[in-house]
Amino acid sequence: MRSPRFFLALVLAGCSVADDRGATAAPVAPLGPDAIVLRVPAQGGAARAYRYPALDTVIWNTRAALPAQMRAVGFNIDAGTLVISDAAGLAWRLTFGSGQLDRAMATPLAETASLDGTSIFGTSAGAVLRLTPSEQKPWQVRTVATLSQLQPLRDGGVLLVGQRGSETILTRFRPPATTAVDSAVFAGEARLISAAGGDRYYLSDGPRGLVSVRARDLKTLAKISIGDSLRATASSPSGDRVYVLGAEDDEARVQVINKYTDDIAARIDVPADANALRMDPLGRYLLVHFGGDADSVLVIAVATDKVIGRLVSPWRVDLPLVFPDGRLATLRGDDVVVLTADAFRPAAVIPGGAKDIWTVVQWNGFRRRAGDAPIRATAATSDTSRRAGRDSLKGERTRDSAGKPDSISRRLDSTAVRRQAMRDSLTPRSDTTRRPPVVPDTQSRSRAAAALPSTVGERGTFVVQFAALKAERPAQQLAASIKANGEKARVVVTATNGVELYRVILGPFRTRADAERAGQAAGRDYWVFEGGSN
């Protein structure tokens, strides 16, 4: 899927097992990963990293120039590698810390997607390709249908949607095998709407309906009549809610689909010219674009399904965006304006910020730790046609692509900045570009962690979920068939909006990395939750 909001959902999601609709805008936990804002000039150049909320202080920059019109595709939190795609369709890997920029594939891709910043999927000349860092040659497969969409899955597989005459073919593969694991045929032309929940997919069923498909065998579960002409869709990070923007006559509305009951849980009236949706990566706000040339945005609270604000901002693939503490980055001319989380009032202005492409990831690799040796960003890049000196940042205060001082007109949160300064021992702000901050060897640590068995214990907070079913017997049968790293899946009973659900889970695990490894070892679609059932 090409939208960066999908990537953001992956790197920032931290939802409850029960439901993510009650999430509130809260400060980032001080012991958790840092929110890193990466800014790259839209016309190409040096990537600059800021530790949120200190958006006036560059903590790291590359020396190699990144390509123009880059798009963030996926981030690997263990290795600190970001997969990006450029305007020509070429996929690249950028390594935080060292600044290494490598072209991942020599073949331009018409569609590029990555869930974990490691495996890169794409399409070229009717074929689907996948490349991992350990592979010399891409995995490749073709289908009998004309491919229209691809969706990487959390078990390492990929879901393909294609057209064959008047039919839609849904096919699932699990590399390195080139034989389809499952397939299903639907009448008419359907498109994949959501696969965020892991155990259920939603496809469009003609122009006015949806079809719910069970992930493990691609069996149709329900058909949902929307009644409106579909314009846009989005889903909550956990996939519990699917949001459908539709219009009928001179009216438009967002309809909320409950995954557990496959019915319409709420209808929210929006302006008749509403045309796009964007989900907050933490599942608190749904943004709705309307107004045509006027460029306005509605803010809907996911917890209440109510409109809580109206903003004025152009709509781009990267902006507006929602920061981890609930504040919003919006556009105003050449500047980026940060709005407060409660009343959406201007809190800060970043001059010239609109000339950059913005990406937010969560990573703690820029923190200084005892024994860490400094690593300087290098000019190494596989694209030798670019000049390493083109984007060298000089002076005591870094400047943005417009040549203006990259300073904030007012501190976002002075208290948070002071606390962050006490926690970190980075170089003084006035000298950040001349003495790069210390960066830990996260790749060595991740390799060491991968060699250890998954750790399950009473202090664990991460849970791997495979399904949420309404009946106990099929849930128990499914749990009996799942085993990973010596641990057997189990069934826990919870209630969501009055509906009793039997959840098939593994865990809890002490780290997200342990949970991810267990989910992959199980060989099934899964979702990792933090703070889940014990």
C-alpha positions in Angstrom: 0.0 0.0 0.0 1.5 3.4 -1.0 0.3 5.6 1.9 2.8 6.6 4.5 0.1 6.6 7.1 0.3 2.8 6.9 4.0 2.9 7.7 3.3 5.3 10.6 0.7 3.0 12.0 3.3 0.3 12.2 6.0 2.2 13.9 3.9 4.1 16.5 1.0 1.7 17.2 0.6 0.7 20.9 -3.0 -0.5 21.3 -4.7 -2.4 24.1 -5.9 -5.9 23.4 -9.5 -5.0 24.4 -9.9 -1.9 22.2 -8.0 1.1 21.0 -10.9 3.5 20.9 -10.4 4.7 24.5 -6.9 6.0 23.9 -6.2 9.5 25.0 -3.5 12.0 24.1 -0.8 11.5 26.7 2.9 12.3 26.8 5.4 9.7 25.6 6.6 7.4 28.4 10.1 8.6 29.4 11.5 5.1 29.4 10.1 4.1 26.1 11.5 4.8 22.6 12.0 8.4 21.6 9.8 9.9 19.0 12.2 10.8 16.2 11.1 13.3 13.6 13.0 12.9 10.3 12.9 15.8 7.8 14.2 15.5 4.2 14.1 18.3 1.6 11.4 17.5 -0.9 13.9 18.2 -3.7 16.5 15.9 -2.2 19.3 16.4 0.3 20.4 15.7 3.8 18.0 13.9 6.2 17.8 15.7 9.6 16.6 14.0 12.8 15.0 15.8 15.8 14.0 14.3 19.1 10.4 15.3 19.6 9.3 17.7 21.1 12.6 19.6 20.5 12.0 20.4 16.9 14.5 23.3 16.9 17.5 21.0 17.7 19.1 18.7 15.1 20.5 15.6 16.9 21.7 13.8 13.7 22.0 14.4 10.0 23.2 12.4 7.0 26.1 13.5 4.8 24.8 11.5 1.8 21.9 13.2 0.0 18.6 11.4 0.0 16.6 11.2 -3.3 14.0 13.8 -4.2 10.3 13.1 -3.4 11.2 10.3 -1.0 8.4 8.3 0.7 8.9 6.4 3.9 7.8 2.8 3.5 8.9 0.9 6.7 11.1 1.2 9.7 13.0 -1.5 11.6 13.2 -0.5 15.3 15.9 -3.1 16.1 18.4 -2.2 13.3 17.4 1.4 13.0 16.9 1.1 9.2 14.3 3.0 7.2 13.1 1.8 3.8 12.2 4.6 1.5 11.0 4.9 -2.1 11.9 7.7 -4.5 10.0 9.3 -7.4 11.5 6.8 -9.8 10.2 3.8 -7.8 13.7 2.8 -6.6 13.8 1.4 -3.0 16.5 2.5 -0.6 17.6 1.6 2.9 18.8 4.4 5.3 20.6 3.3 8.4 20.3 5.7 11.4 23.5 6.5 13.2 26.0 5.5 10.4 24.0 7.4 7.7 24.6 4.5 5.3 22.3 4.9 2.2 22.0 1.7 0.1 19.9 1.1 -3.0 18.0 -2.0 -2.1 16.8 -3.0 -5.6 18.1 -2.0 -9.0 14.7 -2.6 -10.5 12.2 0.3 -10.2 9.0 -0.8 -8.5 5.4 0.3 -9.4 4.3 -0.5 -5.9 6.6 -0.7 -2.8 5.6 -1.9 0.7 7.3 -3.0 3.8 5.9 -3.8 7.3 9.2 -4.2 9.2 11.8 -2.2 7.4 13.5 -5.4 6.4 11.5 -7.3 3.8 10.7 -5.1 0.8 7.8 -6.1 -1.5 7.1 -4.5 -4.8 5.6 -5.0 -8.3 7.5 -4.9 -11.6 6.3 -5.9 -15.1 3.4 -7.9 -13.6 5.5 -9.8 -11.1 5.6 -9.5 -7.3 9.1 -9.3 -5.9 10.5 -9.5 -2.3 14.0 -8.7 -1.2 15.5 -9.1 2.3 19.0 -8.0 3.4 20.2 -11.6 3.3 19.0 -12.4 -0.2 21.2 -11.9 -3.2 18.3 -12.3 -5.7 14.7 -11.2 -5.1 11.9 -13.8 -4.6 9.5 -13.5 -7.4 6.0 -14.8 -8.2 3.3 -14.3 -10.9 -0.4 -14.9 -10.7 -3.0 -15.6 -13.4 -4.8 -12.3 -12.5 -3.7 -8.8 -13.4 -2.2 -7.5 -10.1 -3.9 -4.4 -8.6 -2.8 -4.5 -5.0 -0.3 -6.1 -2.6 -0.3 -6.2 1.2 2.6 -7.6 3.2 1.5 -9.7 6.2 3.0 -9.9 9.7 3.8 -13.6 9.3 6.2 -12.7 6.4 3.7 -13.6 3.7 2.0 -11.3 1.2 -1.7 -10.9 0.1 -2.3 -10.1 -3.6 -5.4 -8.7 -5.1 -5.8 -9.0 -8.9 -8.4 -8.9 -11.7 -9.3 -11.7 -14.1 -12.0 -10.6 -16.4 -15.0 -9.7 -14.3 -13.7 -11.4 -11.2 -11.4 -10.4 -8.4 -8.8 -13.0 -7.3 -7.4 -12.9 -3.7 -4.2 -14.9 -3.3 -1.9 -15.4 -0.4 1.8 -16.5 -0.6 4.4 -17.2 2.0 7.9 -16.8 0.7 10.2 -18.5 -0.2 7.5 -20.8 -1.5 6.0 -19.8 -4.8 2.9 -21.8 -4.5 -0.2 -20.0 -3.2 -1.2 -20.9 0.4 -4.9 -19.8 -0.1 -7.0 -18.2 -2.8 -10.5 -16.9 -3.2 -12.6 -15.5 -6.0 -15.1 -12.6 -5.8 -17.6 -11.4 -8.4 -17.0 -7.9 -9.7 -14.1 -5.6 -9.1 -13.1 -5.4 -5.4 -10.3 -3.6 -3.6 -8.6 -4.4 -0.3 -9.8 -1.8 2.3 -8.1 -3.1 5.5 -5.9 -5.9 6.7 -4.8 -4.2 9.9 -6.5 -6.6 12.3 -4.5 -9.6 11.1 -7.4 -12.1 11.5 -9.8 -10.4 9.1 -9.6 -8.5 5.8 -12.1 -6.1 4.3 -12.6 -5.6 0.6 -15.0 -3.3 -1.3 -18.0 -5.1 -2.6 -19.0 -3.0 -5.5 -19.4 0.8 -5.1 -21.6 0.7 -2.0 -20.6 -2.3 0.2 -17.9 -4.2 2.0 -17.1 -7.9 2.3 -15.5 -9.3 5.4 -13.0 -12.2 4.8 -11.4 -14.5 7.4 -7.7 -14.3 7.1 -6.7 -17.9 7.8 -8.7 -19.4 5.0 -10.1 -16.4 3.0 -13.6 -17.5 3.7 -16.3 -14.8 3.3 -17.8 -14.0 6.8 -20.3 -11.2 6.0 -21.4 -8.6 3.5 -22.0 -5.1 4.8 -24.2 -2.6 3.0 -22.9 0.9 3.2 -25.5 2.6 1.0 -23.2 5.4 0.1 -20.8 5.7 -2.8 -17.4 5.0 -1.3 -14.8 7.7 -1.4 -12.1 6.7 1.1 -11.4 4.3 3.9 -9.1 4.0 7.0 -8.8 1.6 9.9 -7.7 1.8 13.5 -4.2 0.6 14.3 -5.5 -2.7 15.8 -8.1 -3.2 13.0 -11.0 -3.2 15.4 -12.7 -0.4 13.6 -12.9 0.3 9.9 -13.9 3.8 8.8 -15.6 4.3 5.4 -16.2 7.8 3.9 -19.1 7.8 1.5 -21.6 10.2 -0.1 -25.2 10.1 -1.3 -26.8 13.1 -3.1 -25.5 16.2 -1.3 -24.6 14.5 1.9 -21.5 12.7 3.1 -20.7 10.7 6.2 -18.1 8.5 7.9 -19.5 5.1 8.8 -17.7 3.0 11.5 -17.6 -0.8 11.1 -17.2 -2.9 14.2 -14.9 -5.8 13.2 -16.3 -8.1 15.9 -19.9 -7.8 14.8 -19.5 -6.8 11.1 -22.1 -4.1 11.5 -22.2 -0.3 11.4 -21.4 1.0 14.9 -21.7 4.8 14.2 -22.4 7.3 11.5 -20.6 10.7 11.6 -21.9 13.5 9.3 -19.1 15.4 7.4 -19.1 18.1 4.7 -20.4 17.0 1.4 -17.0 17.5 -0.4 -15.0 15.4 2.1 -12.7 13.2 0.1 -9.9 11.7 2.2 -9.2 10.0 5.6 -6.1 9.7 7.7 -5.8 7.7 11.0 -3.7 8.9 13.9 -1.0 6.2 14.4 -2.0 5.7 18.0 -5.7 5.5 17.2 -7.0 8.7 18.9 -8.0 10.9 16.0 -9.4 10.4 12.5 -8.6 13.3 10.2 -11.0 14.1 7.3 -10.0 16.3 4.4 -12.6 18.6 2.8 -13.0 22.1 1.3 -11.4 21.6 -2.0 -9.0 24.5 -2.7 -9.8 25.9 0.8 -8.0 22.8 2.3 -9.8 22.2 5.7 -9.5 19.3 8.0 -12.0 17.8 10.5 -10.7 16.1 13.6 -12.9 13.2 14.9 -12.2 11.6 18.3 -12.1 7.9 17.8 -13.1 7.2 21.4 -16.4 9.1 21.0 -17.0 9.2 17.3 -17.6 12.9 17.6 -16.1 15.9 15.6 -13.9 17.8 18.1 -12.1 20.3 15.8 -11.8 22.0 12.5 -8.4 23.0 11.1 -7.2 24.9 8.0 -4.3 23.1 6.3 -3.3 21.8 2.9 -3.4 18.0 2.6 -0.2 16.1 1.6 0.9 12.5 1.8 2.9 13.3 4.9 1.0 16.3 6.5 -1.0 16.9 8.5 0.3 14.3 11.0 -0.4 13.5 14.6 2.5 13.4 17.1 2.7 10.8 19.9 1.5 13.3 22.5 -1.6 14.2 20.4 -0.3 17.5 18.9 -0.8 18.0 15.2 1.6 19.3 12.6 -0.2 21.3 9.9 0.8 23.4 6.9 0.6 27.2 6.5 2.3 28.5 3.4 6.0 27.6 3.6 5.8 26.9 7.4 4.7 24.0 9.6 2.4 25.0 12.5 2.2 22.7 15.5 -1.2 22.7 17.2 -2.0 21.8 20.8 -3.7 18.5 21.5 -6.7 19.9 23.5 -7.9 23.0 21.8 -5.9 22.8 18.5 -4.4 26.2 19.0 -1.0 27.2 17.5 1.8 26.2 19.9 4.8 26.6 17.6 5.9 27.5 14.1 8.7 25.8 12.2 9.8 28.3 9.4 10.3 26.7 6.1 9.2 23.3 7.4 6.7 22.8 4.5 9.7 22.4 2.1 10.6 19.1 3.8 9.0 15.7 3.8 8.2 14.7 7.4 8.3 11.2 8.9 8.0 10.1 12.5 9.5 6.9 13.9 10.1 5.6 17.4 13.7 4.7 18.2 16.0 5.0 21.2 19.3 4.5 19.3 20.2 8.2 19.5 20.5 8.0 23.3 23.9 8.0 24.9 24.7 5.0 27.0 27.7 4.0 29.1 30.4 2.4 27.0 29.0 3.5 23.6 31.5 4.8 21.1 30.5 7.7 18.8 29.6 6.9 15.2 29.8 9.6 12.6 27.4 9.7 9.7 29.2 8.6 6.6 29.0 9.7 3.0 28.7 6.0 1.9 25.9 5.5 -0.6 25.3 3.1 -3.5 24.2 6.0 -5.6 27.5 7.5 -6.5 26.0 10.2 -8.8 25.0 12.2 -5.7 27.5 14.6 -4.2 28.2 13.9 -0.5 29.1 17.5 0.1 25.8 18.8 -1.3 24.0 18.5 2.0 26.7 19.2 4.5 25.2 21.2 7.4 27.5 23.9 8.7 27.4 26.5 11.5 26.3 26.3 15.1 22.6 26.3 14.2 21.5 24.1 11.3 19.5 25.6 8.5 16.6 24.2 6.6 16.2 23.8 2.9 14.9 27.3 2.5 18.1 28.7 4.0 16.3 30.1 7.1 17.4 29.3 10.6 15.6 26.1 11.7 14.2 27.5 14.9 10.9 27.2 16.6 9.1 30.5 17.4 8.0 29.0 20.7 9.0 25.9 22.7 6.5 23.0 22.3 6.9 21.9 25.9 9.7 23.5 27.9 9.2 21.1 30.8 9.5 18.1 28.6 12.6 19.5 26.9 14.3 20.1 30.3 13.5 16.6 31.4 14.8 15.2 28.2 18.0 17.2 28.6 18.6 15.7 32.0 18.1 12.2 30.7 20.4 12.5 27.8 24.0 13.6 27.6 24.1 14.7 24.0 26.4 17.5 22.8 25.3 21.1 23.5 22.6 22.4 21.2 24.8 25.1 19.9 27.3 22.5 18.6 25.1 19.6 17.5 26.2 19.7 13.8 30.0 19.8 14.6 30.0 17.0 17.2 27.6 14.3 16.2 25.8 12.6 19.1 26.7 9.1 20.3 24.8 6.3 18.7 24.7 2.8 20.1 25.4 -0.3 18.0 21.8 -1.4 17.8 22.5 -3.9 15.1 24.9 -5.9 17.3 22.4 -5.8 20.1 19.5 -6.9 18.0 21.6 -9.8 16.6 22.4 -10.8 20.2 18.8 -10.6 21.2 17.7 -12.7 18.3 20.0 -15.5 19.5 18.1 -15.7 22.8 14.9 -17.7 23.1 11.6 -15.7 23.5 11.1 -14.7 27.1 7.8 -15.2 28.7 7.3 -14.1 32.3 5.1 -12.4 34.9 6.6 -9.0 34.0 5.8 -9.3 30.3 3.5 -6.7 28.7 3.5 -7.7 25.0 0.9 -10.2 23.7 0.7 -11.9 20.3 -3.0 -12.3 19.1 -4.0 -14.6 16.3 -7.8 -14.3 16.3 -10.8 -13.0 18.3 -13.7 -15.4 17.9 -17.3 -15.3 19.2 -17.4 -19.1 20.0 -15.1 -20.9 22.4 -14.8 -24.2 20.6 -13.2 -23.0 17.4 -11.0 -20.7 19.5 -9.7 -23.6 21.5 -9.2 -25.7 18.3 -7.1 -22.9 16.8 -5.1 -22.4 20.0 -4.3 -26.1 20.0 -2.7 -25.8 16.6 -0.4 -22.9 17.4 3.0 -23.3 19.0 6.1 -21.1 18.8 9.4 -21.3 20.5 8.2 -24.0 22.9 5.1 -22.0 24.0 1.5 -23.0 23.2 -1.2 -20.5 22.4 -4.1 -20.1 24.8 -7.6 -18.6 24.9 -8.6 -15.7 27.0 -12.2 -14.3 27.3 -12.8 -10.6 27.1 -15.8 -8.3 26.3 -15.8 -5.5 23.8 -18.8 -3.3 23.6 -20.9 -6.0 25.3 -19.7 -8.7 22.9 -18.0 -11.7 24.5 -14.9 -12.7 22.6 -12.5 -15.6 22.8 -9.0 -14.4 21.9 -6.2 -16.8 20.8 -2.9 -15.4 22.2 0.7 -16.2 23.0 2.5 -14.4 25.8 2.9 -12.2 27.6 6.5 -11.4 26.4 8.9 -9.0 28.0 9.8 -7.2 24.8 8.1 -6.4 21.5 11.0 -8.1 19.7 10.3 -11.3 21.6 6.6 -11.1 20.7 7.4 -10.4 17.0 9.7 -13.5 16.8 7.1 -15.7 18.4 4.4 -14.5 16.0 6.7 -15.1 13.0 7.6 -18.6 14.3 4.0 -19.5 14.5 3.6 -19.1 10.7 0.2 -17.3 10.9 -1.1 -13.8 10.7 -0.8 -12.1 14.0 -0.9 -8.8 15.8 1.3 -7.6 18.8 -0.4 -5.6 21.6 1.2 -3.9 24.5 -0.4 -4.1 27.9 -2.5 -7.1 26.9 -4.0 -10.0 28.8 -1.8 -12.1 31.1 
